[in-house]
Amino acid sequence: MLRITDLDGGVRCIGLDRPAKRNAIGVELTLALEDVLLRTRQRGDIATLVFHGVGAHFCAGMDMKDFFDSSTRTPEELRRARAATENWRTRLLRTMPQTMISAVQGYCLGGAMPILESSHVVLASADARFGLPEINFGFVPGGQIIKSASNVMTTRGLRYAALTGRPFDARQALRWGLVTRVVDSDPYAEACRVASGLRAGNSRIRADV
C-alpha cells in the first residue's frame, strides 16, 4: 500500500500505492501511513520526505466505503483505522521534523489535503486536477480536510471549491495557494531533484527552485 524508496542525501520517498483506486486512502493504506511516519520521525538520517502517487494519480481522497465496510473487517479493525487516520492527519504530519515535499499528478482530492498542507513545497504537473468533491455526494467537506485546505488556500478559492465541488487545474491551484509551482516535467522527478538540493540541517532550498 506504500512504496518506500530511500535515496542518497537523506531523502525518503513515500509513494501512495493503490493505483486501481487512484490511490484513495483506505484501511490498509491509512495504517501504513501512520506506521511509516511514526518510524520515520525517529530517523535522524532522513532529512526530507517526498510524497507522491504510484501510477497516474496522487490521491483520490479518502475511501470512505472501505472505512465502514464491516463485511470483511471487525469493528475493532475499523476503529483502529479511523484512529490512525486522525493521528497522521492531525498530529504526525504537523510535527514531523523532516522537510516535506509533495509531487502531484492526476487527481488530488479531499483527503489528500492534509498532506499538501503539511508539505513545505508542492510541485504539480500541468495536468493535475484538484478538488473538494464532497458536495457532489450531498454534504460539505468538513473536519480535518476543510481545516487543512483553509490553512493554505485563499478564502474565496476555498469557498468556490467547497460549494461547487468542481475540479480545478494546477494553475488555479497555484493562484489559490495550494501549489508552490507547476512543472512541465515529471513532478516526482522534479521533487527528488529539489530534495537533493536541500541543505541538510537548515532545510534551505537552492536559489533555482
N, C-alpha and C positions, 0 to 999 in steps of 0.2 A: 504493500500500500504506500510505502515511501521508498524512494530511490535516493540513497545517501552516497555522495561522492566527495571524497576529501582531496583537495588539490594542494599543491605546494603553496607555501606562504600563509598557512593557517586559514585556508578557505574551505568551508564545508557547504556543499550544495545539497539542498533538501528538495527533492522532487516529489510533488503530489502525483502518485502513480495509480490512477484508476481511470484510464483513458476511455473505457467503454461507457463510463458515466460522466464523461467530460470533467473528470477529477472532482466531482461533487464529493463533499466530505460526509462519509457515513460512519458507522460504528467503528470498524477496524481502523479506518484512516484517522479518526479523531483520537483513538487510543494511542496509535503510533506517533502522532504529532506530540501529544503530551509526553510520551516516553523519550523521544529524541530531544526535545527541548530540555527536559529535566537532566538528561545525561550530558548534553552539550554545554549547559550553563556552568558546569563544573570544570570544563576543559580550558585551561589557561593557554593551551597551544592553538586554540581555534579563535581567530580574531574577527572573522567575517562569515556571515551566513548569506547564502544566495537561495531564495525561494523561487521555484519555477514549476511549471506543469509538464508532465510527461505526455508527449503527443501534441495534438493541435491546440489544446486549451490550457489555460492557467487553472481555473476552478469555477465550476458552475454553481457555487454556493453550497448550502447545507442540503444533504439528502434527508429531509425530514421523515419521509416514509420509512427509511431504514432505522431511524431512531425510535419509531413507535411500532415496529413490526414485532409483535410478540409471538409470531408463529414459529420462529426458529431460535429465539433467544429468551432467556429467563428475565423476569423483571429486574433482578439484580444486575445482569449484564447491561440492560438498557439504562438503569440508574447510573451505573459506573460510567457509561459512555457520555451521558449528559453531564455528569460531574467533571469528567475530563475535558469536555468542551468548554465549560465555564472556566476551568483552571487555565488552559492555554490561551483562551481569548482575553480574559480579564486580568490575569496575573503574569503568567510566564512571558508572553510576548512583550509585555510592557517593562519587564525587569531583566531581560536578557542582557548580559554585559557585552555581547558582541555587536558590531555594526551589522545592520541587516539591509539587504538589497532584494527587491522583487523584480523578476523578469516576466512580463506579462505578454501573452499572446492568446489569440482566440477569446473565448468567453472568460470574463472575470465578474462574477455576480455576488450579490448579497453576502453570503457567509465568508467570502474572501476578504471583506473589508477590514477586519481586524489585522490581517497580515499586512495589507497595504498601509494601514495607519501606523503600524509599528516599524515599518521599513524606513530607513533613513534616505534611501534612494529607490524610486520606482521607475523602471525603464519599460516602455511598452512598444510593441510593433505597431505600425500604422493601421493594421487591420484588426487590432484588438477591439473588443466590444465590452463595455462596462454597463452595469445596470443594477437597479434595486427593483426586481420584478414582482415583489410580494403583492402589490395592489392588483395585479392581474389574477391573483388567486383569492381575492376577496378580503384582504387585510393589509394594513400598512406595515412597513418594516418597523421593527421595534428592538428593544433590548440592546445588546452589545453591537449589533450590526449598524443601527442608526447612530449610536453613540460614536462608533469608530468613524463612520462616514462624516459625521458632523464635525469631528475634530480636524479633518483635513480638507473638506470641500467648502466652497463658498456657500453661503446661506441660500441664495437663490438657485444655485445649481442643485443643491441637495433637495430643496423643495420640489423643483421640477422633476427630478429623477424619481423621488419617492411618490409623488402624486400621480405621475403619468405611467410609471413602470416601463417607460420606453428606453431601449438601449441607446447608449451614446458612444461615439468613437473616441479614439485615443487623443485626438487633438482637442476635442471638447473636454475630455478628462484632464488634459493639461491646463486648459483655461480655467477649469473649476478647482484646480489644486490637488487632484487625486494622483496625478502623474508628474514625475520630475522632468522626463524627457521622452520624446517619441523618436525611435530609431528606425532607420531603413534596413538595418541588418538584423540578424537573429538576436532577439533581446537577451536570451540566455548567454550566448557567446559574448555579447557586449557586457553583460553583468559580470561575467567572470573576468573580463578584461579590466573593468572598473575595480573589482575586488582585488585584483593583483596589484593595482596601483595605490591601494590604501597603505598608509604608513602605519605599521604595527605600533600600538601604544598610544597614538594620538588620533587615529581614525580620520586623518585629513585626506581628502581626495585630491588627486592630481589636478593641476590647473586646467587640463583639457577636457574635463568632464563637465 
